[in-house]
Amino acid sequence: MIRNRFTLYKTVDENILTTLDIKVLESKFYYSSASGIKELTLGEELYTYYLGNVPEFWEPNSNDLIINRTLNIKDISLLFSEEGLTNKGNKLGLGAIIYSRTSDFSIVKDLDYELDHTMDMLDIHFTHVFLPAVMRGKVQVEIFIYLKDSVEPGLNHASEKGTQFGLIDAFEIVVDGDGSAFPIVEVEKPGEPLWKLITSWNDVNSDYFESDNVKLELNRKHGMYDYIFRDSKPSRTMLFEIMSNVMTQIIYKVINDELYDSETSEEQSITSIIDYWIETYQVQTGTFESISYTLRESLEKGMIE
């Protein structure tokens, strides 16, 4: 078994990080409310953010979370040299990996930057939006450099476009709360719809609300995928529409399951999570239409200005 991978090209190391002299200029967290976008009050942390300590009434199951983080990097031109990451004729890009084992999702996004040998200093702006009921436990964010365009191959340099050279920044978000985190996975299914709800539980009263039993698939090969996670009102609206639709389907399916029993359900079971949604969002469960309307009505109070 191969336990280690030996790379034959330059990667981000201590010398590269020293050269870039990366500084965190700003990290701000916001959420949407009926009165507009509100900022969360954070401490002086740079790499670990404890959202359970904020004085605002922010709740991961009811509120979205908007992240804005700005980095400053210097001496970019030195990356395009024999001792750097690539040659002068090539381009470097920046991307981010957002993942959580406790929330069961992993997202890779391009930050839409193109670095070349003429650049000296740059401010990097990272933004991302989490919909309500997506985050639980710990969420990791890692920003990396990759080879965006290669026209001038060089000895000891990677030549394949998309090659990742390593991390230039990483931070952690600790969500203090429990309940309705929603399992989201990414798939690549050309020609299929943007999203798909998959349910495969046996007993809603004992099976956990996790990806083995219920999950939302997001299709990275769909033409609208890149619009989902942009920091914009239309993107947040798209996420809202997806999640409200998915939550409606799940509530309807669970309460009509022949085994559904709130009195005997176990903690963190599918039943307990759906009961939490029904109570929190004051969902009227008489018909599919009433579930959809009352859930959306409640969610919109916190999502739409």
N, C-alpha and C positions, 0 to 999 in steps of 0.2 A: 504494500500500500504506500502511495506517495503521500507523505505528511507535510511536505513543504514545497513551495513553488519558487523557483529561482528565476528571476527576470533578467534578461540580457539587455535591457534598456534602462535609461535613467528614470528614476521615480522621485516623488517628493520625499526628501529626507530632512534632517536637521539643518543642513546647509541651505537648502532651498527655502525652508521656513524662515530661517534667519534673514535671508536675502529679501524675502517678501515683507518681513516686518509687519505681520498682520495685526490689526487692531480692531476691536469691536467698538464701533462708534455709537451704535444705538440698537437696543432690542426693546421693542414695544409690542404689547399684546392688547387686542381690542375685541369687543363683541358687539353684536347688533342688538338694539333694543327698540321699543316702540317709539322712543324719542330720538333715535339716531345711533351713531356709532360711539361707543363709550370705551375709554382706555382703562385697563387694569393697572392697579398700583403695585409695582414690583419693587423688590429690594435692589441691592447693588450687585446681584449675581450676574456673571457673564456666561456661565456654561451649564448651570442647573437652575431651573425655574420651578418653584413650588407654587402651583396655582391654588392649592388649598389654603394658603396663607393670605390671599388677597382680601382687603377689606370690603370690596364690592360684592354684591350678591350675584356672583357668577357660578353657574351650576353646569357641569359638563353634559348632563342629560337633557338640559333645557336650552342652553345657549350655544351659539357657535363660537369659534375662536379664530381670530385673524392675527397672524404673526407677521411683523415687519422687523427685519434685522439688517443692519448695514455694517459692512466691513470695509476697511481701507487696506489696500495692498500697495507696496512700493517696488520700484526697480523691476518692473515687469519685463523690460527689454533683456534683462540678464537671463531670463528663462529660455531665450532664443540664442543659445550658444553651445559650444562643445561641452561645457560643464553644466549646462542647463537641461531642459527637458526636450527641446527640439531645435531644428535649424531655423534660420531667419525667414525662409520662404514659406513656412508653415503657419497654421493658426491653432490657437488653443481655445477651448471652451470651458464653461463652468456648469456643473450640474449638482443636483441634490438628491439624496436618498432619505426618504421619510418612512420610518418603520416603527412598529411596536409589536412585541411578542405578546404582551398582555391584551392588546386590542386586536391583534391578528390582522394587520394590514402592512403592506409595503408598497411605496410609491417612488418612482424615479422620475424626476422632471428636469428639463433643460432650463437654465436660467437666462438664456438668450444673450450671452456675452460672447464677443469674439476678440481674443487677445492676439496682438501681433508685436513684432520687434520694435515698432516705433513708439510703443506706449511706455510711460514711466510710472504714473500713479493712477489708481482707479478706486472708486467707491463701488462696492458690490451691494446690490439690494436684493435681499431674499424675502419673498412673500408667500404665504400659504394660508388657506382657509380650511378649517375643520368644521363640518356640520355638527349640530347637536347629536348626542348619543353615539358618537364615533370614538371618542377618546376614553381610555381607561388605563389606570396604572402609569406606566412610563412610555414616553414617546421619544425616539431618537431622531435627530436631524444631522446629517453629515453632508458637507459641501466639498466637492472634489473638482480637480482639474482633469480634463481629458483632451485628446487630440481631435480637433474639429476638422482640420483640413491638412492634407499631407501632399505636397508637390515636390519637396526637396528632402529625399531620404538621407540619412546620415548614420555613420558608424556609432553604435551604442545608443541609438535613438529608436523609439518605436515608430513604425511606419503605417500601421493599420489604423484607419479612422475609427474613432470611438474608444480607443485605448485609454483606460483610466490610469492616471499617474499617482493618485493618492489624495488624502484629505488635506484641506487647508483650514477647515473649521468644523467643529462638532459641538452640539449642545443637546441638553436633555430637558424635557418637560415632564414634571411629575404632577399627575392629576390626582387630587385627593377626592375620591368619591367612588361610589360603586353603582351598580344597577345596569343601565341599558346601553352599554357599549355595543356597537354594531359591527360584526365581523365583515370586513370588506377585503376581497382578493382581486388581483388583477389577472386577466387572461388575455391571450392573443388569438382572436377568432375572426379572421377576415370574412367580410360579408354578412356577419351576424349583428344583431342590435347592440346599442351602446351599453346596455345593462341587462342583467337577468337575476331574478331572485330564485334561489335554490333552497328548498326545505327537504329534509330527509330524517326527521325525528321518528322515534318509536313511541315514546311516552312524554307528552308535553309537561307532565308534572314532575318528572325526575331528570329528563335529559337537559343538559346545560345549554344555555344560550351562547353557543360557540360555533365555529366554522364547520365542525363535523355535522352539525344538525341544521344550521340555518346560516346563509351567507348571501351577500350581494356581490355578484361578479361585475367588474367594470372592464369593458373590452378596449384594450389599448390600440387595437387595429381599426377602431371606428373613427370616422372623420371628425366627430365632435369631441373625442376624448380630450384633446389638448385644451379645450375650452372649460373643462370642468373645474380645474384647480387654479384658475387665474384669480388674482385679487381684484375682483370687479363685481359690481352689483349683478349684472347678468349671470356671471358664473355662480354666485351665491344663490341666485334664484333657480338656476338649473339644478344645483345640488339639492335645494329645498324641494323642488318638484319630484326629483328621483326618490328622496328619502320619505317624503310624505306618502307617495304612492306605495313604496315598499312596506312602510309601517302599516298602512291601511290593509294591504293584502294579508300581512302576518296576523294582525289582530283578528280579522274576519276568519281566517283559517283556524286559528287556535281556539277561539271561543266556540267554534262549531265542531271542534274535535270531540269525539265521543268520550275521550278520557279526561277532558278538561275539568279540573276540580281545584278551585282556589284554596279550599280548606286543607287539602292534603299535599299541596305542592311543596317541593323542596326549595331551599334558598338557592338563588341564581339559576333556577330552572326556567324553561321557556315560559311556563305559566306565570311564574313570579314576575318576570320581566314585562310580560304583556299586561298583567294586572297593574304594575307600576305605571306603564304608559296610560292605561285607561284612567287611573286615578289622577295622575299628574296633569294630563291634558284634558281631563273632563270629557272623555270620549263617550258619546251615546252609541251603544252597541246594538240597537234594534235592527238596523239593516246595514248593508254594505255602504249605501249612500250616506246614512247618518254617521257612520264611522268616519268616512272620508271627509265629510263636511265639518264635523265638530273637531276632528284632529287638525285639519288645515286651519280652521278658525283659531284654534289655540296656538298653534305653531307660528302663525303669521303675526300674532301680537308681539312676538319677540324677534321676528325676522324681518318684517317689512316696515319701512319707515312710514 
